[in-house]
């Protein structure tokens, strides 16, 4: 991707490897910080900010972060079109509403969490035209 980037162009990326037992290996290249919801403690954690977006610089100083998921935990990866979705007055959906959406669907399937987030974003924007992409990946660790 670095070799293919044209002058002035860049791309952010978040790379995740899910391992048996709930270990998640993550690398962030300038992308939004994923939300990790810890079901047992009803606590949210935004994973660490990573390196630079790919294409801006020749070197890409990124590092791997390891996090442990417990049964019931939910990992939400998203583009900025989710948290920066605007209502008709220009207010952003934001991280707090994203966390609220995940909490509202706690204990449900990954698909139900994804549907809850989408429903809350849609209700928030209230028919305002989108200005950016809206991409979500929701992973719920069930254990085992």
Secondary structure, 3 states (H helix, E strand, C coil): CCCCCCCCCCECEEEEEECHHHEEEEEEEECCCCEEEECCCCEEEECCCCECCECCCCCCCCCEEEEECCCCCEEEEECHHHHCCECCCCCECHHHHHHHHHHHCCCCCHHHHHHHHHHHHHHHHCCCCCCCCCCEEEEECCCC
